[in-house]
Amino acid sequence: MEFALFSVGETFRAIGNACRHHGGPLGEGELDRTTATCPWHGWQFDVTTGATLRNPDLSAPRYRVEVRGGAVFVEVP
């Protein structure tokens, strides 16, 4: 299970790292506010919801993130 972790303002967000289009690494793409762009073909995902801006049926899984004592924890199934 791979996830991409993003720093958004004062919080962290985590979504599945594989782009739902062709599996590109979302964590290696650019982040503009809350929108991550896949470096392979430019698909965009809202990192707060996992929703893709192109096809809502192909959203990335979203994972709960918690910061405790300066450490970041991501809850994955």
mmJSON file of the N, C-alpha and C atoms, coordinates in Angstrom:
{"data_MODEL":{"atom_site":{
"group_PDB":["ATOM","ATOM","ATOM","ATOM","ATOM","ATOM","ATOM","ATOM","ATOM","ATOM","ATOM","ATOM","ATOM","ATOM","ATOM","ATOM","ATOM","ATOM","ATOM","ATOM","ATOM","ATOM","ATOM","ATOM","ATOM","ATOM","ATOM","ATOM","ATOM","ATOM","ATOM","ATOM","ATOM","ATOM","ATOM","ATOM","ATOM","ATOM","ATOM","ATOM","ATOM","ATOM","ATOM","ATOM","ATOM","ATOM","ATOM","ATOM","ATOM","ATOM","ATOM","ATOM","ATOM","ATOM","ATOM","ATOM","ATOM","ATOM","ATOM","ATOM","ATOM","ATOM","ATOM","ATOM","ATOM","ATOM","ATOM","ATOM","ATOM","ATOM","ATOM","ATOM","ATOM","ATOM","ATOM","ATOM","ATOM","ATOM","ATOM","ATOM","ATOM","ATOM","ATOM","ATOM","ATOM","ATOM","ATOM","ATOM","ATOM","ATOM","ATOM","ATOM","ATOM","ATOM","ATOM","ATOM","ATOM","ATOM","ATOM","ATOM","ATOM","ATOM","ATOM","ATOM","ATOM","ATOM","ATOM","ATOM","ATOM","ATOM","ATOM","ATOM","ATOM","ATOM","ATOM","ATOM","ATOM","ATOM","ATOM","ATOM","ATOM","ATOM","ATOM","ATOM","ATOM","ATOM","ATOM","ATOM","ATOM","ATOM","ATOM","ATOM","ATOM","ATOM","ATOM","ATOM","ATOM","ATOM","ATOM","ATOM","ATOM","ATOM","ATOM","ATOM","ATOM","ATOM","ATOM","ATOM","ATOM","ATOM","ATOM","ATOM","ATOM","ATOM","ATOM","ATOM","ATOM","ATOM","ATOM","ATOM","ATOM","ATOM","ATOM","ATOM","ATOM","ATOM","ATOM","ATOM","ATOM","ATOM","ATOM","ATOM","ATOM","ATOM","ATOM","ATOM","ATOM","ATOM","ATOM","ATOM","ATOM","ATOM","ATOM","ATOM","ATOM","ATOM","ATOM","ATOM","ATOM","ATOM","ATOM","ATOM","ATOM","ATOM","ATOM","ATOM","ATOM","ATOM","ATOM","ATOM","ATOM","ATOM","ATOM","ATOM","ATOM","ATOM","ATOM","ATOM","ATOM","ATOM","ATOM","ATOM","ATOM","ATOM","ATOM","ATOM","ATOM","ATOM","ATOM","ATOM","ATOM","ATOM","ATOM","ATOM","ATOM","ATOM","ATOM","ATOM","ATOM","ATOM","ATOM"],
"id":[1,2,3,4,5,6,7,8,9,10,11,12,13,14,15,16,17,18,19,20,21,22,23,24,25,26,27,28,29,30,31,32,33,34,35,36,37,38,39,40,41,42,43,44,45,46,47,48,49,50,51,52,53,54,55,56,57,58,59,60,61,62,63,64,65,66,67,68,69,70,71,72,73,74,75,76,77,78,79,80,81,82,83,84,85,86,87,88,89,90,91,92,93,94,95,96,97,98,99,100,101,102,103,104,105,106,107,108,109,110,111,112,113,114,115,116,117,118,119,120,121,122,123,124,125,126,127,128,129,130,131,132,133,134,135,136,137,138,139,140,141,142,143,144,145,146,147,148,149,150,151,152,153,154,155,156,157,158,159,160,161,162,163,164,165,166,167,168,169,170,171,172,173,174,175,176,177,178,179,180,181,182,183,184,185,186,187,188,189,190,191,192,193,194,195,196,197,198,199,200,201,202,203,204,205,206,207,208,209,210,211,212,213,214,215,216,217,218,219,220,221,222,223,224,225,226,227,228,229,230,231],
"type_symbol":["N","C","C","N","C","C","N","C","C","N","C","C","N","C","C","N","C","C","N","C","C","N","C","C","N","C","C","N","C","C","N","C","C","N","C","C","N","C","C","N","C","C","N","C","C","N","C","C","N","C","C","N","C","C","N","C","C","N","C","C","N","C","C","N","C","C","N","C","C","N","C","C","N","C","C","N","C","C","N","C","C","N","C","C","N","C","C","N","C","C","N","C","C","N","C","C","N","C","C","N","C","C","N","C","C","N","C","C","N","C","C","N","C","C","N","C","C","N","C","C","N","C","C","N","C","C","N","C","C","N","C","C","N","C","C","N","C","C","N","C","C","N","C","C","N","C","C","N","C","C","N","C","C","N","C","C","N","C","C","N","C","C","N","C","C","N","C","C","N","C","C","N","C","C","N","C","C","N","C","C","N","C","C","N","C","C","N","C","C","N","C","C","N","C","C","N","C","C","N","C","C","N","C","C","N","C","C","N","C","C","N","C","C","N","C","C","N","C","C","N","C","C","N","C","C","N","C","C","N","C","C"],
"label_atom_id":["N","CA","C","N","CA","C","N","CA","C","N","CA","C","N","CA","C","N","CA","C","N","CA","C","N","CA","C","N","CA","C","N","CA","C","N","CA","C","N","CA","C","N","CA","C","N","CA","C","N","CA","C","N","CA","C","N","CA","C","N","CA","C","N","CA","C","N","CA","C","N","CA","C","N","CA","C","N","CA","C","N","CA","C","N","CA","C","N","CA","C","N","CA","C","N","CA","C","N","CA","C","N","CA","C","N","CA","C","N","CA","C","N","CA","C","N","CA","C","N","CA","C","N","CA","C","N","CA","C","N","CA","C","N","CA","C","N","CA","C","N","CA","C","N","CA","C","N","CA","C","N","CA","C","N","CA","C","N","CA","C","N","CA","C","N","CA","C","N","CA","C","N","CA","C","N","CA","C","N","CA","C","N","CA","C","N","CA","C","N","CA","C","N","CA","C","N","CA","C","N","CA","C","N","CA","C","N","CA","C","N","CA","C","N","CA","C","N","CA","C","N","CA","C","N","CA","C","N","CA","C","N","CA","C","N","CA","C","N","CA","C","N","CA","C","N","CA","C","N","CA","C","N","CA","C","N","CA","C","N","CA","C","N","CA","C","N","CA","C"],
"label_alt_id":[null,null,null,null,null,null,null,null,null,null,null,null,null,null,null,null,null,null,null,null,null,null,null,null,null,null,null,null,null,null,null,null,null,null,null,null,null,null,null,null,null,null,null,null,null,null,null,null,null,null,null,null,null,null,null,null,null,null,null,null,null,null,null,null,null,null,null,null,null,null,null,null,null,null,null,null,null,null,null,null,null,null,null,null,null,null,null,null,null,null,null,null,null,null,null,null,null,null,null,null,null,null,null,null,null,null,null,null,null,null,null,null,null,null,null,null,null,null,null,null,null,null,null,null,null,null,null,null,null,null,null,null,null,null,null,null,null,null,null,null,null,null,null,null,null,null,null,null,null,null,null,null,null,null,null,null,null,null,null,null,null,null,null,null,null,null,null,null,null,null,null,null,null,null,null,null,null,null,null,null,null,null,null,null,null,null,null,null,null,null,null,null,null,null,null,null,null,null,null,null,null,null,null,null,null,null,null,null,null,null,null,null,null,null,null,null,null,null,null,null,null,null,null,null,null,null,null,null,null,null,null],
"label_comp_id":["MET","MET","MET","GLU","GLU","GLU","PHE","PHE","PHE","ALA","ALA","ALA","LEU","LEU","LEU","PHE","PHE","PHE","SER","SER","SER","VAL","VAL","VAL","GLY","GLY","GLY","GLU","GLU","GLU","THR","THR","THR","PHE","PHE","PHE","ARG","ARG","ARG","ALA","ALA","ALA","ILE","ILE","ILE","GLY","GLY","GLY","ASN","ASN","ASN","ALA","ALA","ALA","CYS","CYS","CYS","ARG","ARG","ARG","HIS","HIS","HIS","HIS","HIS","HIS","GLY","GLY","GLY","GLY","GLY","GLY","PRO","PRO","PRO","LEU","LEU","LEU","GLY","GLY","GLY","GLU","GLU","GLU","GLY","GLY","GLY","GLU","GLU","GLU","LEU","LEU","LEU","ASP","ASP","ASP","ARG","ARG","ARG","THR","THR","THR","THR","THR","THR","ALA","ALA","ALA","THR","THR","THR","CYS","CYS","CYS","PRO","PRO","PRO","TRP","TRP","TRP","HIS","HIS","HIS","GLY","GLY","GLY","TRP","TRP","TRP","GLN","GLN","GLN","PHE","PHE","PHE","ASP","ASP","ASP","VAL","VAL","VAL","THR","THR","THR","THR","THR","THR","GLY","GLY","GLY","ALA","ALA","ALA","THR","THR","THR","LEU","LEU","LEU","ARG","ARG","ARG","ASN","ASN","ASN","PRO","PRO","PRO","ASP","ASP","ASP","LEU","LEU","LEU","SER","SER","SER","ALA","ALA","ALA","PRO","PRO","PRO","ARG","ARG","ARG","TYR","TYR","TYR","ARG","ARG","ARG","VAL","VAL","VAL","GLU","GLU","GLU","VAL","VAL","VAL","ARG","ARG","ARG","GLY","GLY","GLY","GLY","GLY","GLY","ALA","ALA","ALA","VAL","VAL","VAL","PHE","PHE","PHE","VAL","VAL","VAL","GLU","GLU","GLU","VAL","VAL","VAL","PRO","PRO","PRO"],
"label_asym_id":["A","A","A","A","A","A","A","A","A","A","A","A","A","A","A","A","A","A","A","A","A","A","A","A","A","A","A","A","A","A","A","A","A","A","A","A","A","A","A","A","A","A","A","A","A","A","A","A","A","A","A","A","A","A","A","A","A","A","A","A","A","A","A","A","A","A","A","A","A","A","A","A","A","A","A","A","A","A","A","A","A","A","A","A","A","A","A","A","A","A","A","A","A","A","A","A","A","A","A","A","A","A","A","A","A","A","A","A","A","A","A","A","A","A","A","A","A","A","A","A","A","A","A","A","A","A","A","A","A","A","A","A","A","A","A","A","A","A","A","A","A","A","A","A","A","A","A","A","A","A","A","A","A","A","A","A","A","A","A","A","A","A","A","A","A","A","A","A","A","A","A","A","A","A","A","A","A","A","A","A","A","A","A","A","A","A","A","A","A","A","A","A","A","A","A","A","A","A","A","A","A","A","A","A","A","A","A","A","A","A","A","A","A","A","A","A","A","A","A","A","A","A","A","A","A","A","A","A","A","A","A"],
"label_entity_id":["1","1","1","1","1","1","1","1","1","1","1","1","1","1","1","1","1","1","1","1","1","1","1","1","1","1","1","1","1","1","1","1","1","1","1","1","1","1","1","1","1","1","1","1","1","1","1","1","1","1","1","1","1","1","1","1","1","1","1","1","1","1","1","1","1","1","1","1","1","1","1","1","1","1","1","1","1","1","1","1","1","1","1","1","1","1","1","1","1","1","1","1","1","1","1","1","1","1","1","1","1","1","1","1","1","1","1","1","1","1","1","1","1","1","1","1","1","1","1","1","1","1","1","1","1","1","1","1","1","1","1","1","1","1","1","1","1","1","1","1","1","1","1","1","1","1","1","1","1","1","1","1","1","1","1","1","1","1","1","1","1","1","1","1","1","1","1","1","1","1","1","1","1","1","1","1","1","1","1","1","1","1","1","1","1","1","1","1","1","1","1","1","1","1","1","1","1","1","1","1","1","1","1","1","1","1","1","1","1","1","1","1","1","1","1","1","1","1","1","1","1","1","1","1","1","1","1","1","1","1","1"],
"label_seq_id":[1,1,1,2,2,2,3,3,3,4,4,4,5,5,5,6,6,6,7,7,7,8,8,8,9,9,9,10,10,10,11,11,11,12,12,12,13,13,13,14,14,14,15,15,15,16,16,16,17,17,17,18,18,18,19,19,19,20,20,20,21,21,21,22,22,22,23,23,23,24,24,24,25,25,25,26,26,26,27,27,27,28,28,28,29,29,29,30,30,30,31,31,31,32,32,32,33,33,33,34,34,34,35,35,35,36,36,36,37,37,37,38,38,38,39,39,39,40,40,40,41,41,41,42,42,42,43,43,43,44,44,44,45,45,45,46,46,46,47,47,47,48,48,48,49,49,49,50,50,50,51,51,51,52,52,52,53,53,53,54,54,54,55,55,55,56,56,56,57,57,57,58,58,58,59,59,59,60,60,60,61,61,61,62,62,62,63,63,63,64,64,64,65,65,65,66,66,66,67,67,67,68,68,68,69,69,69,70,70,70,71,71,71,72,72,72,73,73,73,74,74,74,75,75,75,76,76,76,77,77,77],
"pdbx_PDB_ins_code":[null,null,null,null,null,null,null,null,null,null,null,null,null,null,null,null,null,null,null,null,null,null,null,null,null,null,null,null,null,null,null,null,null,null,null,null,null,null,null,null,null,null,null,null,null,null,null,null,null,null,null,null,null,null,null,null,null,null,null,null,null,null,null,null,null,null,null,null,null,null,null,null,null,null,null,null,null,null,null,null,null,null,null,null,null,null,null,null,null,null,null,null,null,null,null,null,null,null,null,null,null,null,null,null,null,null,null,null,null,null,null,null,null,null,null,null,null,null,null,null,null,null,null,null,null,null,null,null,null,null,null,null,null,null,null,null,null,null,null,null,null,null,null,null,null,null,null,null,null,null,null,null,null,null,null,null,null,null,null,null,null,null,null,null,null,null,null,null,null,null,null,null,null,null,null,null,null,null,null,null,null,null,null,null,null,null,null,null,null,null,null,null,null,null,null,null,null,null,null,null,null,null,null,null,null,null,null,null,null,null,null,null,null,null,null,null,null,null,null,null,null,null,null,null,null,null,null,null,null,null,null],
"Cartn_x":[0.848,0.0,0.893,0.826,1.571,0.609,1.039,0.237,1.143,0.522,1.231,0.791,1.752,1.477,1.743,0.775,0.871,0.695,1.485,1.343,0.44,-0.712,-1.699,-1.974,-1.401,-1.565,-0.98,-1.79,-1.354,-1.599,-2.105,-2.455,-1.728,-1.876,-1.361,-2.533,-2.415,-3.425,-2.719,-3.394,-2.829,-3.866,-3.428,-4.268,-3.414,-4.063,-3.328,-2.326,-1.132,-0.076,-0.276,-0.98,-1.142,-2.291,-1.975,-3.004,-3.966,-5.236,-6.238,-6.323,-5.612,-5.608,-4.674,-3.367,-2.398,-1.364,-1.673,-0.8,0.394,0.418,1.538,1.66,2.864,3.112,2.655,1.502,0.944,1.859,2.569,3.468,4.656,4.926,6.035,5.569,4.258,3.707,3.703,3.156,3.092,1.818,1.917,0.768,0.507,-0.711,-1.134,-2.321,-2.079,-3.069,-3.514,-4.68,-5.15,-5.249,-4.659,-4.743,-3.387,-3.32,-2.111,-2.26,-1.194,-1.21,-0.272,-0.785,0.023,1.109,2.368,3.444,3.423,2.671,2.662,1.739,0.488,-0.475,-1.306,-0.978,-1.634,-2.986,-3.392,-4.663,-4.521,-5.603,-5.563,-6.512,-6.048,-6.81,-6.852,-8.008,-8.145,-7.629,-6.551,-5.947,-6.771,-7.753,-8.607,-9.72,-10.095,-11.191,-10.779,-9.692,-9.274,-9.939,-10.895,-11.649,-10.769,-10.924,-10.248,-11.135,-10.513,-11.269,-11.793,-11.346,-11.782,-12.92,-12.882,-13.877,-14.117,-15.229,-15.489,-15.484,-15.702,-15.7,-14.29,-13.278,-11.891,-11.124,-11.777,-11.139,-10.041,-9.049,-7.977,-8.455,-8.034,-8.411,-7.804,-8.52,-8.084,-7.805,-6.757,-6.372,-6.333,-6.707,-6.717,-5.277,-5.005,-3.677,-3.806,-2.868,-2.862,-1.434,-1.296,0.005,0.006,0.988,1.116,2.575,2.819,4.181,5.191,4.774,5.681,5.854,5.205,5.278,3.97,4.074,2.899,2.56,1.299,0.826,-0.269,-0.18,-1.191,-1.857,-3.178,-3.944,-4.299,-3.729,-4.023,-4.664,-5.528,-6.208,-5.253],
"Cartn_y":[-1.171,0.0,1.233,2.022,3.278,4.447,5.47,6.687,7.885,8.994,10.262,11.169,11.78,12.662,14.098,14.965,16.359,17.285,18.336,19.378,20.452,20.656,21.632,22.609,23.79,24.761,24.226,24.155,23.675,22.178,21.492,20.08,19.233,17.933,16.985,16.208,15.819,15.0,13.821,12.679,11.494,10.865,10.558,9.838,8.739,7.81,6.767,7.384,6.818,7.398,7.14,6.09,5.733,6.506,7.253,7.955,6.921,7.203,6.254,6.214,7.081,7.102,6.014,6.135,5.134,4.771,5.036,4.6,5.483,6.689,7.603,7.933,8.306,8.592,9.993,10.095,11.402,12.185,11.499,12.164,12.833,12.495,13.113,14.262,14.498,15.591,16.893,17.917,19.233,19.372,20.17,20.477,21.97,22.341,23.742,23.874,24.437,24.534,23.144,22.688,21.341,20.428,20.83,20.038,19.441,18.102,17.393,17.025,17.224,16.912,15.745,14.709,13.547,13.974,13.591,13.991,13.281,12.204,11.473,12.092,12.327,12.804,13.996,14.565,15.784,15.638,14.408,14.272,14.952,15.585,16.336,15.747,15.772,15.223,16.227,16.336,17.156,16.316,16.742,15.93,15.913,16.794,16.779,15.749,15.384,14.428,13.194,13.278,12.194,12.259,13.163,13.244,13.74,13.094,13.582,14.633,15.588,16.657,16.245,15.081,14.619,13.611,12.695,11.627,11.228,11.654,11.367,9.878,9.013,7.573,7.025,7.817,7.36,8.11,8.379,9.076,8.217,8.874,8.186,7.896,6.779,6.522,7.587,7.912,8.938,8.261,8.709,8.104,9.148,8.732,9.615,9.897,11.154,11.58,12.218,11.878,12.448,12.857,14.015,14.482,14.393,13.64,13.471,13.64,14.563,14.742,15.048,15.758,16.113,15.031,13.886,12.796,12.724,12.336,12.224,10.746,10.396,9.022,8.97,7.984,7.784,6.44,6.454,5.229,4.595,3.419,2.701,1.363,0.875,-0.399,-1.588],
"Cartn_z":[0.0,0.0,0.0,-1.053,-1.113,-1.018,-0.319,-0.234,-0.473,-0.829,-0.991,0.146,0.818,1.945,1.513,1.755,1.333,2.531,2.572,3.584,2.998,3.647,3.168,4.307,4.215,5.296,6.58,7.608,8.925,9.115,8.09,8.227,7.192,7.325,6.346,5.774,4.517,3.842,3.18,3.121,2.479,1.557,0.345,-0.622,-1.245,-1.932,-2.625,-3.59,-3.662,-4.492,-5.979,-6.342,-7.756,-8.397,-9.445,-10.215,-10.786,-10.727,-11.201,-12.72,-13.409,-14.872,-15.409,-15.113,-15.572,-14.512,-13.242,-12.159,-11.859,-12.386,-12.12,-10.642,-10.195,-8.783,-8.38,-7.752,-7.389,-6.454,-5.58,-4.645,-5.309,-6.565,-7.296,-8.176,-8.2,-8.998,-8.226,-8.837,-8.201,-7.38,-6.328,-5.48,-5.563,-5.932,-5.965,-5.02,-3.863,-2.783,-2.364,-2.824,-2.46,-3.676,-4.795,-6.018,-6.377,-6.395,-6.809,-8.28,-9.05,-10.475,-10.752,-11.401,-11.758,-12.755,-12.504,-13.401,-14.757,-14.887,-16.152,-17.192,-16.855,-17.852,-17.391,-16.237,-15.798,-15.129,-14.807,-14.081,-12.735,-12.281,-11.034,-10.002,-8.741,-7.629,-6.49,-5.85,-4.653,-3.484,-2.851,-1.792,-0.505,-0.38,0.816,0.712,-0.516,-0.719,-1.513,-2.27,-3.156,-4.518,-4.686,-5.946,-7.09,-8.238,-9.433,-10.078,-10.696,-11.323,-12.695,-13.203,-14.527,-14.483,-13.527,-13.475,-12.016,-11.422,-10.006,-9.655,-10.639,-10.379,-10.166,-10.478,-10.371,-9.283,-8.181,-7.068,-6.443,-5.867,-5.148,-3.725,-3.15,-1.762,-0.846,0.193,1.15,2.486,3.174,4.443,5.553,6.73,7.898,8.331,8.642,9.086,10.461,11.333,12.681,13.034,13.665,14.134,15.653,16.184,17.638,18.038,18.939,19.44,18.351,17.331,16.244,15.191,15.362,14.384,13.604,12.344,11.472,11.305,11.561,11.426,10.372,9.488,8.449,8.711,8.806,9.052,7.714,7.462,6.217,6.563,5.67,5.953,5.932],
"occupancy":[1.0,1.0,1.0,1.0,1.0,1.0,1.0,1.0,1.0,1.0,1.0,1.0,1.0,1.0,1.0,1.0,1.0,1.0,1.0,1.0,1.0,1.0,1.0,1.0,1.0,1.0,1.0,1.0,1.0,1.0,1.0,1.0,1.0,1.0,1.0,1.0,1.0,1.0,1.0,1.0,1.0,1.0,1.0,1.0,1.0,1.0,1.0,1.0,1.0,1.0,1.0,1.0,1.0,1.0,1.0,1.0,1.0,1.0,1.0,1.0,1.0,1.0,1.0,1.0,1.0,1.0,1.0,1.0,1.0,1.0,1.0,1.0,1.0,1.0,1.0,1.0,1.0,1.0,1.0,1.0,1.0,1.0,1.0,1.0,1.0,1.0,1.0,1.0,1.0,1.0,1.0,1.0,1.0,1.0,1.0,1.0,1.0,1.0,1.0,1.0,1.0,1.0,1.0,1.0,1.0,1.0,1.0,1.0,1.0,1.0,1.0,1.0,1.0,1.0,1.0,1.0,1.0,1.0,1.0,1.0,1.0,1.0,1.0,1.0,1.0,1.0,1.0,1.0,1.0,1.0,1.0,1.0,1.0,1.0,1.0,1.0,1.0,1.0,1.0,1.0,1.0,1.0,1.0,1.0,1.0,1.0,1.0,1.0,1.0,1.0,1.0,1.0,1.0,1.0,1.0,1.0,1.0,1.0,1.0,1.0,1.0,1.0,1.0,1.0,1.0,1.0,1.0,1.0,1.0,1.0,1.0,1.0,1.0,1.0,1.0,1.0,1.0,1.0,1.0,1.0,1.0,1.0,1.0,1.0,1.0,1.0,1.0,1.0,1.0,1.0,1.0,1.0,1.0,1.0,1.0,1.0,1.0,1.0,1.0,1.0,1.0,1.0,1.0,1.0,1.0,1.0,1.0,1.0,1.0,1.0,1.0,1.0,1.0,1.0,1.0,1.0,1.0,1.0,1.0,1.0,1.0,1.0,1.0,1.0,1.0,1.0,1.0,1.0,1.0,1.0,1.0],
"B_iso_or_equiv":[0.0,0.0,0.0,0.0,0.0,0.0,0.0,0.0,0.0,0.0,0.0,0.0,0.0,0.0,0.0,0.0,0.0,0.0,0.0,0.0,0.0,0.0,0.0,0.0,0.0,0.0,0.0,0.0,0.0,0.0,0.0,0.0,0.0,0.0,0.0,0.0,0.0,0.0,0.0,0.0,0.0,0.0,0.0,0.0,0.0,0.0,0.0,0.0,0.0,0.0,0.0,0.0,0.0,0.0,0.0,0.0,0.0,0.0,0.0,0.0,0.0,0.0,0.0,0.0,0.0,0.0,0.0,0.0,0.0,0.0,0.0,0.0,0.0,0.0,0.0,0.0,0.0,0.0,0.0,0.0,0.0,0.0,0.0,0.0,0.0,0.0,0.0,0.0,0.0,0.0,0.0,0.0,0.0,0.0,0.0,0.0,0.0,0.0,0.0,0.0,0.0,0.0,0.0,0.0,0.0,0.0,0.0,0.0,0.0,0.0,0.0,0.0,0.0,0.0,0.0,0.0,0.0,0.0,0.0,0.0,0.0,0.0,0.0,0.0,0.0,0.0,0.0,0.0,0.0,0.0,0.0,0.0,0.0,0.0,0.0,0.0,0.0,0.0,0.0,0.0,0.0,0.0,0.0,0.0,0.0,0.0,0.0,0.0,0.0,0.0,0.0,0.0,0.0,0.0,0.0,0.0,0.0,0.0,0.0,0.0,0.0,0.0,0.0,0.0,0.0,0.0,0.0,0.0,0.0,0.0,0.0,0.0,0.0,0.0,0.0,0.0,0.0,0.0,0.0,0.0,0.0,0.0,0.0,0.0,0.0,0.0,0.0,0.0,0.0,0.0,0.0,0.0,0.0,0.0,0.0,0.0,0.0,0.0,0.0,0.0,0.0,0.0,0.0,0.0,0.0,0.0,0.0,0.0,0.0,0.0,0.0,0.0,0.0,0.0,0.0,0.0,0.0,0.0,0.0,0.0,0.0,0.0,0.0,0.0,0.0,0.0,0.0,0.0,0.0,0.0,0.0],
"pdbx_formal_charge":[null,null,null,null,null,null,null,null,null,null,null,null,null,null,null,null,null,null,null,null,null,null,null,null,null,null,null,null,null,null,null,null,null,null,null,null,null,null,null,null,null,null,null,null,null,null,null,null,null,null,null,null,null,null,null,null,null,null,null,null,null,null,null,null,null,null,null,null,null,null,null,null,null,null,null,null,null,null,null,null,null,null,null,null,null,null,null,null,null,null,null,null,null,null,null,null,null,null,null,null,null,null,null,null,null,null,null,null,null,null,null,null,null,null,null,null,null,null,null,null,null,null,null,null,null,null,null,null,null,null,null,null,null,null,null,null,null,null,null,null,null,null,null,null,null,null,null,null,null,null,null,null,null,null,null,null,null,null,null,null,null,null,null,null,null,null,null,null,null,null,null,null,null,null,null,null,null,null,null,null,null,null,null,null,null,null,null,null,null,null,null,null,null,null,null,null,null,null,null,null,null,null,null,null,null,null,null,null,null,null,null,null,null,null,null,null,null,null,null,null,null,null,null,null,null,null,null,null,null,null,null],
"auth_seq_id":[1,1,1,2,2,2,3,3,3,4,4,4,5,5,5,6,6,6,7,7,7,8,8,8,9,9,9,10,10,10,11,11,11,12,12,12,13,13,13,14,14,14,15,15,15,16,16,16,17,17,17,18,18,18,19,19,19,20,20,20,21,21,21,22,22,22,23,23,23,24,24,24,25,25,25,26,26,26,27,27,27,28,28,28,29,29,29,30,30,30,31,31,31,32,32,32,33,33,33,34,34,34,35,35,35,36,36,36,37,37,37,38,38,38,39,39,39,40,40,40,41,41,41,42,42,42,43,43,43,44,44,44,45,45,45,46,46,46,47,47,47,48,48,48,49,49,49,50,50,50,51,51,51,52,52,52,53,53,53,54,54,54,55,55,55,56,56,56,57,57,57,58,58,58,59,59,59,60,60,60,61,61,61,62,62,62,63,63,63,64,64,64,65,65,65,66,66,66,67,67,67,68,68,68,69,69,69,70,70,70,71,71,71,72,72,72,73,73,73,74,74,74,75,75,75,76,76,76,77,77,77],
"auth_comp_id":["MET","MET","MET","GLU","GLU","GLU","PHE","PHE","PHE","ALA","ALA","ALA","LEU","LEU","LEU","PHE","PHE","PHE","SER","SER","SER","VAL","VAL","VAL","GLY","GLY","GLY","GLU","GLU","GLU","THR","THR","THR","PHE","PHE","PHE","ARG","ARG","ARG","ALA","ALA","ALA","ILE","ILE","ILE","GLY","GLY","GLY","ASN","ASN","ASN","ALA","ALA","ALA","CYS","CYS","CYS","ARG","ARG","ARG","HIS","HIS","HIS","HIS","HIS","HIS","GLY","GLY","GLY","GLY","GLY","GLY","PRO","PRO","PRO","LEU","LEU","LEU","GLY","GLY","GLY","GLU","GLU","GLU","GLY","GLY","GLY","GLU","GLU","GLU","LEU","LEU","LEU","ASP","ASP","ASP","ARG","ARG","ARG","THR","THR","THR","THR","THR","THR","ALA","ALA","ALA","THR","THR","THR","CYS","CYS","CYS","PRO","PRO","PRO","TRP","TRP","TRP","HIS","HIS","HIS","GLY","GLY","GLY","TRP","TRP","TRP","GLN","GLN","GLN","PHE","PHE","PHE","ASP","ASP","ASP","VAL","VAL","VAL","THR","THR","THR","THR","THR","THR","GLY","GLY","GLY","ALA","ALA","ALA","THR","THR","THR","LEU","LEU","LEU","ARG","ARG","ARG","ASN","ASN","ASN","PRO","PRO","PRO","ASP","ASP","ASP","LEU","LEU","LEU","SER","SER","SER","ALA","ALA","ALA","PRO","PRO","PRO","ARG","ARG","ARG","TYR","TYR","TYR","ARG","ARG","ARG","VAL","VAL","VAL","GLU","GLU","GLU","VAL","VAL","VAL","ARG","ARG","ARG","GLY","GLY","GLY","GLY","GLY","GLY","ALA","ALA","ALA","VAL","VAL","VAL","PHE","PHE","PHE","VAL","VAL","VAL","GLU","GLU","GLU","VAL","VAL","VAL","PRO","PRO","PRO"],
"auth_asym_id":["A","A","A","A","A","A","A","A","A","A","A","A","A","A","A","A","A","A","A","A","A","A","A","A","A","A","A","A","A","A","A","A","A","A","A","A","A","A","A","A","A","A","A","A","A","A","A","A","A","A","A","A","A","A","A","A","A","A","A","A","A","A","A","A","A","A","A","A","A","A","A","A","A","A","A","A","A","A","A","A","A","A","A","A","A","A","A","A","A","A","A","A","A","A","A","A","A","A","A","A","A","A","A","A","A","A","A","A","A","A","A","A","A","A","A","A","A","A","A","A","A","A","A","A","A","A","A","A","A","A","A","A","A","A","A","A","A","A","A","A","A","A","A","A","A","A","A","A","A","A","A","A","A","A","A","A","A","A","A","A","A","A","A","A","A","A","A","A","A","A","A","A","A","A","A","A","A","A","A","A","A","A","A","A","A","A","A","A","A","A","A","A","A","A","A","A","A","A","A","A","A","A","A","A","A","A","A","A","A","A","A","A","A","A","A","A","A","A","A","A","A","A","A","A","A","A","A","A","A","A","A"],
"auth_atom_id":["N","CA","C","N","CA","C","N","CA","C","N","CA","C","N","CA","C","N","CA","C","N","CA","C","N","CA","C","N","CA","C","N","CA","C","N","CA","C","N","CA","C","N","CA","C","N","CA","C","N","CA","C","N","CA","C","N","CA","C","N","CA","C","N","CA","C","N","CA","C","N","CA","C","N","CA","C","N","CA","C","N","CA","C","N","CA","C","N","CA","C","N","CA","C","N","CA","C","N","CA","C","N","CA","C","N","CA","C","N","CA","C","N","CA","C","N","CA","C","N","CA","C","N","CA","C","N","CA","C","N","CA","C","N","CA","C","N","CA","C","N","CA","C","N","CA","C","N","CA","C","N","CA","C","N","CA","C","N","CA","C","N","CA","C","N","CA","C","N","CA","C","N","CA","C","N","CA","C","N","CA","C","N","CA","C","N","CA","C","N","CA","C","N","CA","C","N","CA","C","N","CA","C","N","CA","C","N","CA","C","N","CA","C","N","CA","C","N","CA","C","N","CA","C","N","CA","C","N","CA","C","N","CA","C","N","CA","C","N","CA","C","N","CA","C","N","CA","C","N","CA","C","N","CA","C","N","CA","C","N","CA","C","N","CA","C","N","CA","C"],
"pdbx_PDB_model_num":[1,1,1,1,1,1,1,1,1,1,1,1,1,1,1,1,1,1,1,1,1,1,1,1,1,1,1,1,1,1,1,1,1,1,1,1,1,1,1,1,1,1,1,1,1,1,1,1,1,1,1,1,1,1,1,1,1,1,1,1,1,1,1,1,1,1,1,1,1,1,1,1,1,1,1,1,1,1,1,1,1,1,1,1,1,1,1,1,1,1,1,1,1,1,1,1,1,1,1,1,1,1,1,1,1,1,1,1,1,1,1,1,1,1,1,1,1,1,1,1,1,1,1,1,1,1,1,1,1,1,1,1,1,1,1,1,1,1,1,1,1,1,1,1,1,1,1,1,1,1,1,1,1,1,1,1,1,1,1,1,1,1,1,1,1,1,1,1,1,1,1,1,1,1,1,1,1,1,1,1,1,1,1,1,1,1,1,1,1,1,1,1,1,1,1,1,1,1,1,1,1,1,1,1,1,1,1,1,1,1,1,1,1,1,1,1,1,1,1,1,1,1,1,1,1,1,1,1,1,1,1]
}}}
